[in-house]
Amino acid sequence: MTLFCIFFWCSLILTLQFTAFSQVLTPELLASVAIEPLVPSNKSYDISGKCAPWRNVLLFPDSKGENVVVVDIDKRAVIGSFEIPSLLQPLRFLTWASEADCFAGIVGNPDHYSFCRFRIRGTVKGGYRADERGVRVAQLQNPDGTYWRSGKIESFALSPDGNSFWLGVCSKEKPPRRWLWRFQVTENRTDLAAMTCHAAEMLDLEEAVGEVVGSIGGMVWWPRGLLLVLNSNHNVDLSRSGVKLLFFEWGAGRAPTLIASKVARSYVATDLGDSPTALYLILRSQNRNTPLFVARIPKLYPAVR
């Protein structure tokens, strides 16, 4: 089974589009990407489906946000887990800020979301652990300083320096809509305990793409923009539709560019992770009781930032 089982007209668009981003994806490369079980069985690990590629492993918060499960992606095996400090529970999203040399994530629930930064220590052989020293947490705020409570977060993308991030949000409206929110992180250099996190920009995603979005299945900070994975409307037959990959260019003033559609039919995307050598598309079948799946999309050029 291959990830991109339907290319046709998309192949040429993919090649030309990603050449502009210092990233070339050829039809031959894409056709070789398979969808495989993340691990043979994850029944003993309640993995949330939100991943953070780091070194040679993928880190997954569990569904309760109390532990992080470590998966060796080459062996496709769980090699351990470690507890999250209570200050960072429940941890919902996790990613790596390469330039800041730290991890960042989203903590809490729709009525009380916060942004956090911390470091993970240790080795594969010795085991990893979350370093409780230097943990930083700041509640999400509106520009006027009031608490941000504008919906349920579905996806999280962090800038390499860790000072800005985007959220994919499902609004509280009925029917709900999907929005992109950008937040700016500000630190007080004279007071290490002070860190603020204010909303700086918002975009109606469904208006931008011109259709109803089932959910925001993942996004990563990409050169000059955001790379997004969108799941189809739940009223659509997922066995025929699959997920979409789009590029949203900074300040372009135009709709996101469709990179590929009908990707991974019969699957729902739960996250998109970025590493120096690959993109990791995390998937779940329509039967939520099945294990997670992963599609490892190799990069032609390791250094893309």
Solvent accessible surface area in square Angstrom, and as a share of the most:
residue,aa,sasa,rsa
1,M,162,0.72
2,T,55,0.32
3,L,0,0.00
4,F,9,0.04
5,C,75,0.45
6,I,45,0.23
7,F,29,0.12
8,F,166,0.69
9,W,142,0.50
10,C,6,0.03
11,S,18,0.12
12,L,119,0.59
13,I,63,0.32
14,L,0,0.00
15,T,34,0.20
16,L,116,0.58
17,Q,41,0.18
18,F,0,0.00
19,T,77,0.45
20,A,60,0.46
21,F,7,0.03
22,S,66,0.43
23,Q,2,0.01
24,V,25,0.14
25,L,7,0.03
26,T,46,0.27
27,P,50,0.31
28,E,131,0.59
29,L,42,0.21
30,L,1,0.00
31,A,48,0.37
32,S,81,0.53
33,V,6,0.04
34,A,42,0.33
35,I,15,0.07
36,E,74,0.33
37,P,53,0.33
38,L,0,0.00
39,V,2,0.01
40,P,113,0.71
41,S,63,0.41
42,N,20,0.10
43,K,184,0.78
44,S,98,0.63
45,Y,73,0.28
46,D,94,0.49
47,I,10,0.05
48,S,33,0.21
49,G,0,0.00
50,K,37,0.16
51,C,6,0.03
52,A,0,0.00
53,P,11,0.07
54,W,17,0.06
55,R,150,0.55
56,N,110,0.57
57,V,4,0.02
58,L,1,0.00
59,L,0,0.00
60,F,0,0.00
61,P,0,0.00
62,D,18,0.09
63,S,49,0.31
64,K,141,0.60
65,G,0,0.00
66,E,70,0.31
67,N,49,0.25
68,V,0,0.00
69,V,4,0.02
70,V,4,0.02
71,V,0,0.00
72,D,21,0.11
73,I,17,0.09
74,D,113,0.59
75,K,153,0.65
76,R,71,0.26
77,A,36,0.28
78,V,36,0.21
79,I,69,0.35
80,G,26,0.25
81,S,62,0.40
82,F,17,0.07
83,E,120,0.54
84,I,1,0.00
85,P,16,0.10
86,S,97,0.63
87,L,111,0.55
88,L,0,0.00
89,Q,54,0.24
90,P,31,0.19
91,L,1,0.01
92,R,72,0.26
93,F,14,0.06
94,L,6,0.03
95,T,30,0.17
96,W,73,0.26
97,A,0,0.00
98,S,50,0.32
99,E,124,0.56
100,A,32,0.25
101,D,82,0.43
102,C,8,0.05
103,F,0,0.00
104,A,0,0.00
105,G,0,0.00
106,I,0,0.00
107,V,11,0.06
108,G,7,0.07
109,N,71,0.36
110,P,47,0.30
111,D,91,0.47
112,H,105,0.47
113,Y,9,0.03
114,S,8,0.05
115,F,0,0.00
116,C,0,0.00
117,R,21,0.08
118,F,4,0.02
119,R,97,0.35
120,I,9,0.05
121,R,96,0.35
122,G,26,0.25
123,T,78,0.45
124,V,80,0.46
125,K,203,0.86
126,G,70,0.68
127,G,37,0.36
128,Y,20,0.08
129,R,131,0.48
130,A,12,0.09
131,D,12,0.06
132,E,124,0.56
133,R,182,0.67
134,G,62,0.60
135,V,25,0.14
136,R,37,0.14
137,V,53,0.31
138,A,8,0.06
139,Q,30,0.13
140,L,0,0.00
141,Q,40,0.18
142,N,35,0.18
143,P,104,0.66
144,D,112,0.58
145,G,33,0.32
146,T,73,0.42
147,Y,108,0.41
148,W,3,0.01
149,R,105,0.38
150,S,36,0.23
151,G,1,0.01
152,K,120,0.51
153,I,6,0.03
154,E,26,0.12
155,S,2,0.01
156,F,14,0.06
157,A,3,0.02
158,L,12,0.06
159,S,6,0.04
160,P,20,0.12
161,D,60,0.31
162,G,0,0.00
163,N,52,0.27
164,S,12,0.08
165,F,0,0.00
166,W,4,0.01
167,L,0,0.00
168,G,0,0.00
169,V,0,0.00
170,C,20,0.12
171,S,14,0.09
172,K,119,0.50
173,E,85,0.38
174,K,190,0.81
175,P,113,0.71
176,P,58,0.37
177,R,81,0.30
178,R,25,0.09
179,W,56,0.20
180,L,0,0.00
181,W,29,0.10
182,R,62,0.23
183,F,0,0.00
184,Q,71,0.31
185,V,8,0.04
186,T,80,0.46
187,E,41,0.18
188,N,70,0.36
189,R,186,0.68
190,T,132,0.77
191,D,66,0.34
192,L,132,0.66
193,A,92,0.71
194,A,32,0.25
195,M,17,0.07
196,T,54,0.31
197,C,0,0.00
198,H,57,0.25
199,A,5,0.04
200,A,54,0.41
201,E,81,0.36
202,M,94,0.42
203,L,51,0.25
204,D,21,0.11
205,L,1,0.00
206,E,9,0.04
207,E,131,0.59
208,A,21,0.16
209,V,31,0.18
210,G,64,0.62
211,E,83,0.37
212,V,89,0.51
213,V,5,0.03
214,G,3,0.03
215,S,20,0.13
216,I,3,0.02
217,G,2,0.02
218,G,0,0.00
219,M,2,0.01
220,V,11,0.06
221,W,44,0.15
222,W,2,0.01
223,P,29,0.18
224,R,124,0.45
225,G,0,0.00
226,L,0,0.00
227,L,0,0.00
228,L,1,0.00
229,V,3,0.01
230,L,9,0.05
231,N,8,0.04
232,S,20,0.13
233,N,40,0.20
234,H,129,0.58
235,N,139,0.71
236,V,67,0.39
237,D,67,0.35
238,L,26,0.13
239,S,49,0.31
240,R,164,0.60
241,S,21,0.13
242,G,1,0.01
243,V,3,0.02
244,K,57,0.24
245,L,15,0.07
246,L,10,0.05
247,F,3,0.01
248,F,25,0.11
249,E,53,0.24
250,W,82,0.29
251,G,87,0.83
252,A,31,0.24
253,G,85,0.82
254,R,155,0.57
255,A,59,0.46
256,P,15,0.10
257,T,46,0.27
258,L,59,0.29
259,I,0,0.00
260,A,3,0.02
261,S,19,0.12
262,K,90,0.38
263,V,6,0.03
264,A,2,0.01
265,R,76,0.28
266,S,43,0.27
267,Y,19,0.07
268,V,36,0.21
269,A,3,0.03
270,T,18,0.11
271,D,12,0.06
272,L,7,0.03
273,G,3,0.03
274,D,23,0.12
275,S,10,0.07
276,P,93,0.59
277,T,67,0.39
278,A,0,0.00
279,L,6,0.03
280,Y,12,0.05
281,L,6,0.03
282,I,0,0.00
283,L,0,0.00
284,R,28,0.10
285,S,24,0.15
286,Q,94,0.42
287,N,82,0.42
288,R,172,0.63
289,N,143,0.73
290,T,40,0.23
291,P,39,0.25
292,L,0,0.00
293,F,35,0.14
294,V,6,0.03
295,A,0,0.00
296,R,99,0.36
297,I,9,0.05
298,P,38,0.24
299,K,18,0.08
300,L,91,0.45
301,Y,112,0.42
302,P,79,0.50
303,A,87,0.68
304,V,12,0.07
305,R,140,0.51
